């Protein structure tokens, strides 16, 4: 029997704040967290703007970790993911004091890229200097791809399936879908799922070299991320983490847990880098099929979608995404659902993007509002053909949201989508 899957806990580390409350306040205020970072200028980046989370200070770390962990955990991506996951676990009303593993709980937690600064500063420098012994005993666990899920498992004492996924910008959403599938199949009661990304002056050099970052807003960073805009000129990089506790409906009811939302359906596929799809450009048909898969599996009628929380990166992919939704839902003009892009406020958080944006989607449902899509005043002509201007809010709207769709797409021509229902 396939089980229903609900969300009972959330945590977030984002450029808008380190708590759900601060994150929600930032969403509702419609503020931009994008800024110019002098370190990028010193490194001669053409794009010198980004969105960084507030520092997780030593004082904050002491609320989460032992002194030994604080001393050795230097991978900021793992740090972001661990803080978000612990917050989600506590938000779900679960204890971290279990003496033996929680055999019913596991984790799928993704990361976009491993700690390149740790690799360069400690690993390469020490090895080249023939000082291997100075690397210490925690280097491997911070550099192995599964480091983030391994740390989370230890902090929470998880005894079910634990793994790390990495699918570029689709990572966070994909992790949630993989956890959902395990619970739905009856193989776990709970899964801690999400995605994380760190940052340092080395993180975004490759994207800058590809010329996919916004280069025209170094002096006006808050205008850099312009989703769906005719003048969009590339994405703005960001960092952070989003985390969820997914749980079977039966388990949540049994322990009297609060429920934020129910996952109704999902889509997960690849365009195979065929039919015009490449490593960096989506196969349009593959992306459309992913959205259709999510709708079909959800059992939701297209007219029931109230809000699309898009991937919408401020690139040429924006118009493709919007037109695909119009085709899948058979809705255009004023009949099109509301649609917004969190990247207009916090940039593109890469491996964490899907997870952070999904937290925003759930908050909008549970708190009855739609956040602004900043810098979307002048719509791209191809988007204007299918969506009425009124459906892309430039300011926060107070509105009840019952069903939301969240789409994510990534380099490698990979796609993911979730359809969620507000819990009443």
N, C-alpha and C positions, 0 to 999 in steps of 0.2 A: 504494500500500500504506500503510495506517495504521500509524504507528510507536508503539511503547510509550514512555511518558514517565515518567522517574524524577526524584527529588529528590536532588541531589548536594551541595548547599550550603545553609546557613541562617544568618541573622543576625537579631538582635533588639535593639531599644531599647525597654525596657518599664519600668513602675513597679517591677517586681521586680528590675531590673538591666539593665546595658548589654552583657552577654555571654550566650552560650548557657548557660555553666556557672552563672552567677549566677541566670539565669532558671529553670533546672531546679531548683536548690537551693530557690528560693522556692516553686516549684510543689510540690515534695515536702514542704516544711516546712508548707505550708498557711497562709502568713502573709498578712495583708491589707496592701496598700500604700496603702489609702485613708486620707486625712488631712484635717483641716480646714485651709483655706488662708486666712490672714487677709486677703489682698487681695480675696477675694470678699465678705467682710464689709464691707470698706471701700467696696466698690462697691454695697453694699446688696442683694446677691443674697439671695434667700430660701433657696436651697441653697448652703451654703458649704463643701461637701466635694468632693474630687476625688482622682484618682490621677495623679501626675506622675512621669516618669522622673527618675533622678538627673541632675544637670547634666552636660552634655558640656563639660567645662572646657577652658580654653585648652591645658592640657597634653595632654589627650586629643585635641583637634583637631589638634595638631601631628603626631600619629601617622597622620593621615589626609589632611591637606590642606596645600597650600602657604600661605605667609604671606599671599599676595595673596587667596586664597580665604577664609582666616580673617578678613581685614580687612573683606571686603565681604559675605560670606554671613551675613545676619542673620535669615533666614527659618527658624524653628526646626523647622517641619514638613519642609522640604527637608533640613535638617541631619540630622534623625532618620532620614529615608529613605536619605540618602547613606551614613551610617555603617552602617546595617543591610545595605545592598546591598554595600558594600565587604567587610564581614565575611563575607557569604554567598559572594561571589566567591572570597575567600581560603580559606574553609572547603571550597570545592569543589576546591581545589588549582590554581586558575587564576592566571595572571600578569597584572599590570597594566602590564608593561613593553613591550607590543606597539607597534612603531613605526608600523604602519599599522592601519586598522580591522580588527577581527575580524568578517569578513563573515558568519560563521555564527552570531553571537550578537547578540541584540537585547534589548529590554526593554518590558514593560508594567508601569508602576509608578503606582499611584493615590494620590490625596490627597483628603481629605474637604473641606477648605476652604482657600483661599489665605490668605496671611499678613495677617490683618486688622490686626495691630499694626503691621506694616511699612507697610501702606496708610495707616493713620491717622496714625502718628507721623511718617513721613517724607514720604509722597506728598502726602496732603491738606494737612498743615501747610505744607509748602514751596510747594505750588502756590497755596494761599490767600494765602500771604505774598509771592507773586509772585517766588519764588526758585527757579524751575524748574531753573536750572543747578546748584543744590546737590543735586539728586536723584542725581547720579552716573550712571555708565554701566552699572551692574549692576541698576538698579531694575526694568527690564522683565523680565529673565530670572528675577527672584525673584517677580514678580507674575503672570507668564503662567501659565496653567493647567498647561502642560507643563513648568514649571520643574524639577520633581523628576526627571523622566525625562531632561531635557536635561543636568542636572548629572551624573547617574549615567552617562550615555553618555560624557561627557567624561572622567570619572574612569577608566572601564573601557575606553574605546576600542571601543565597540560599533558594528558596521556593518550589522546587520540591521534589521528593523522596530523603531522606537522610538516609544512613545506613552505618554500618560497617560490613565487612565480616572478617572471620578468618579461613583459611584453610591451616595452616602450611606454607610450602614452596611454595605453589601454590597461596597464598593469593593475591599478587600484580597482577598477570595475571588474576586471577579470577575476581577481582574488575573491571578491564578494560572490561572484557567480559560482566559482569552484566550491566555496564553502557552502553555498546554498544547495548545490547539487548533492553534496555529501549528506547533509541533514535530510534533504528530501528523500534520499534513497534509504534512510534509516540507519546510516552507518555512524552517526554522531548525534548527540542532543544539542550541542553548542559548538560554534566555530568562531574564533576571533579572526577577523578578516580586514584587510585594508592595504594601503600602499604608502610608501614613504620616499622621500628624496632629501638629500643634503645639498649643501652648496659651499663653494669656496672659489677662489679666484681662478681655479683651473676648470671648474665644472662645465662652463658653457662655451669654452674656446672652440670646440668642434662645430657647434651650432653657429657661432659667429663666423667661422670660416666658410660655412655653407651658405651664408647670406640669407638665412631664414629668420633672423632676429630683426626687430624693429630698429632702424638706424636713424630715423628722422626726428626723434623726440628726446634726445639727450638733455635738452634744455627745458623740456616740458614733460617729464616722465609720466605724469598722470594721464597724458593724452596718448601714450605709446600703444596701449592695447585697445584696438578699435574693432571688435568683432562685428561682422556683417556690414561694416562701413565700406563705402566705395573707395576710401583713401587708405584702407588697411594695408600695412606694409611689412608685416611679419609679427611673430609672437614675442612676448616678453617673458623671459624665464623666471621661474619661482621655485620655492622649496617648501617642505612641510610634511605633514602626514595626516591621514584620516583613518579611523578605525571603527569597527562595528563588532558587537556581539550579536551573531545570528543564532536563532534558537528555534527548535521545533515548537509549534503552537502548543502542543500538549505539555511540554516541559515548562514553558512560560506560564501557562495557566496553573499548573500543579504547584509552582512555587510562588504564585501571586505576583509575578513580575509585571512592571509597566511595559506597555508595548507602544512603540513609536509608529511602526508601519508594517505592512505585510508585503513580501516580494511575490508578485503574481506571475511573472514570466521573465525569461531572459533569452538573449541571443548572443552567440559566440561563434565567430568564424574568421576565415581569411579570404582575401580576394586572390590569393595565389600569385600575385604580381603578374597577372595576365589581363587581357582586355583593357590595356592602358594603365593598369596598376603597376607600380614600381616599388622599390624600397621605401620611397618617401611620398608617393602619391597613391591614393586609394583606387582600387578597382571599383568604379561606381556601382556596378551591379552587385559586387560582394558586400559593400556597405549597405546597400538597399535591402539585400536578403537578410542581413543581420537584424535590421530594424523590423522587418516582416516576421522573422523568427520570434523575436521578443513579443510582438503583438499577438501572433498566433498562439503561443504557449500561455499567454496571460488570460486568454478568454475575454479580453476587454474589447468592446466595440470602439472603433476609431473615434467616434463622437464623444467618447467618455474621457479622452485624454485632455486634461485641463492645462497642463504645463509641460513643456519640453525644456529640460535643463541640458543644453547642447554642449558639444565638445568645443566648437566655435572658437578657433585659435587666432583669428585675425589674419588669415591667409586665404588663398584661393579655395581651400577646402570648405570654407563657410557656405558658399553658395551651393556646392554639391550636397552638403549635409541638409540644408533647408529644403532643397528641391526633392531630395530623397524622402524626407518626411512628408512633404506634400503629396508625393506619389503613393506612399504606403498608406497614409490616412485618407487619401482622396479628399483633402480639405485645403482650401486656398482662401486668399483674401481675408475678409473679416471672420470667416469660418475657421481659419487656421487657429490652432491653440496658441496660448501665450508662449513665448520662447525667450529665454535669456541666457547670458553667458557670464559665469563667475570670473572667467579670465579677464574680463574688463576691469576687475578690481584687484585681483591677486596674481595676474599673469598666469603662465602655463607651468604648473608644478610637476610636469613630466610624470615620473612614476607614481607620484602622489595625487596627480590631478583628478583622476576618476573617483578616488576615495573621498577627497576633500569636497569635491563638487556633489557627491552623493550625500554627504552630511548636510550640505546646504539645501539639497532637494528635500530631504526629510524634515529639516527645520522649517522650511517654507510650508510644508503640509501641516506639520503639527502646530505651528504658530500662526497659520492663516495669513500669509503675505507672499508677495512676489517681489524679489529684489530687482533693483535696477540693472539694466545692461548699459553700462557707461559707454560713452563715445560711439553710440550707434545711431546718431542723428541722421547722417547722410547714407541711406541704405545703398548697398551694391545694387545696380540695376537688375541683375538676375534674381536677387532676393525680393526686390520691390515688385517684381512680376507675380510673385506667388504669396506674399505675406502683406497684410495691411499694416500700415505704420503703427496703428493702435495696439497691435499684438506684441510689440517689442517695447516694454516699459522703460522709460528713461529715468523714472523715479519709482520708489517703492510703492506698491499697491497693496492695500488691505483687501484680501480676497481668500475665500475658502478654496482650498485645493484638495480634491479627493483622490485624483490619480495623476501621477507624474511619470514621465519617461526620461531616462538618463542615458545618453549615448556617449561612447568614447571610441576613439580610433587611434592607431599608432603606427609608427615606422615599422616596416616589414609587411605592410598591408594587412594589419590585424584589426578586428572590429569587436565591440562588445556593447550590449544594451540591456537595461533593466526597466521593467515596468513595476511600479510600486503603488500600493493603496494606503491612504491615510487610515490610521486605526481609530475607530470610533467606539 
